[in-house]
């Protein structure tokens, strides 16, 4: 593991967002959903894909708050443009457990 400096860590924009829309992503190499996420009025709406189909059904995700990094460069995934990175812990079987606040809070709040 390589250590980050405090300055490097401060540059990572981890924010709270609420999932507004979930779609299947059949073109993805590994099973995934396409997510539309609201990060509040300052940041706005961003889209991403997430390989979270092992643990989550689409109905489990609607209006769920999550933590995402919003200042990575956009990434083209097939015909889909990913605009942020949803964060989660990797389970033993390669499944992702989403990081989320314990209580409903304002979209766009920074994690730090």
N, C-alpha and C positions, 0 to 999 in steps of 0.2 A: 504494500500500500504506500502510495506517495502522499506526503502531507501537503496541504494547501496553506498558503499564507492567509492571514486574516483579510488582507486586501482582496485576494482572489475570491474568498468565500463571500465577501460583501458584494461582489459583482453578480452573483447568482440571484436572479429574481424569482424566488419561489412565492407564489401567490395562491390565494383561495379563489376557487371558481365553482359555479353550480352547473351541472350538466343539464342542458336544455333539450338535446336531441341525441338519439342513439340509432345508428344504422348498421346493418351487417356490412362486412367488407370482404366479399367473396374473392376479390382479386389479390388479397394479401397472401404472402407465402405461408404464414402461420395464422391460425384463426384469430380474428381481431374484429373490433367494432370501430366505426367512425363516430367520433364524439364532437358535438358542438357545445362549447362551454362559455358561460358568461362570467367575465372577470371584472364586472362593474363598469361604471361610466368612464373612468379614466383610461382603462385598457380596452374594454369592449369585448366583443365575441371573437373567440378563436376556435379553430378546428384542429383535431388531432386524431390519430388512430392509437388504439391500445389493445394489447394482447391480453385481455382480461376475461375471455369467454369461458375458461375453465371454472372460474369461481362465481361469475356474475351473469345473471340473465338481464336482458334489456330492461325489464320492469324494475329490477333492483337498482338501476342506475339513474332513472329519471329523477331530476331535482336533487340529486345527491351532491353534496359539496366534496371537493377533492383538493389536493395540493398539486400544483404543476409549476414547472420552470417555464417562464414565458420569454426569456431573452436568448434562447438558442436560435441560430439561423433556421429559416424555414427549410423543410426537407420534403422533397418530392418522393412519394411512395406510389409507384404506378401512375395513375391519372389523378391521384389525390395529393394535396399539399398539406403537410402537417405543420402547424404553426406554434405548437407548444409541446411539452413533454409531461404527461401525467406521471406522478411518482407513486411507487408502491414497493413493498417488500417482496422478495422472491421466496415463495414457499418451496418445500422439499421436492415437489413434483413439477417445478417450473411454473407454477401458477402464481399470479400476482395478487397481492393483497393491497388494495388501495390505501394510501395515506389520506386521512381526513380529520377535520376538527371534531371534537366531542360534542360541540354545540353549534347551532346555526349562527354564523357570523356574517359580516359584510363581505360581499364579493370584492376581490381585489386587494384585501389586506395582505401585507407582506409577511412572510415567515422569516424569522431571523433570530 
